[in-house]
Amino acid sequence: MSSLSRRQALGLMAAVAVPPTVVVAVAAASPIEQEPLQHWLETSEPAQVAEYHAARLAEVMGLIDPERSWRFHIDHKHGFALVCGDSRPEGANV
């Protein structure tokens, strides 16, 4: 397994959903592009940061196992975050 730092792995994501209405494109792991993301992670509400990480994990799981449809759910009341891969129905578009 390669030794990518958490910061490098985040920088490699194709697109980052910041608040729901704003999308920041992250094409490579360069420090210039990582600074806005890191600043956003450090200054956003904890619930937004949790949603960001859960969404990124669901995306990465989709790369690992593209046979499944990946989704996430965060339940603050009951204290859990779930990333789940559902079997794709036969004939479903990827």
VENPE-V926113 format. One record per residue. OMEGA is omega in whole degrees, 0 to 359 (NA if undefined). Layout:
OMEGA
OMEGA
//
This chain:
181
183
174
175
178
181
179
180
178
181
181
180
182
179
184
176
180
171
190
183
184
177
178
179
178
187
183
184
178
182
181
181
181
184
178
178
181
178
178
180
183
186
182
175
180
180
178
179
178
179
177
183
179
179
179
179
177
178
181
177
175
176
180
182
183
178
182
174
188
178
178
176
177
180
183
181
182
172
175
171
184
170
190
177
179
175
178
175
181
180
180
177
181
NA
//
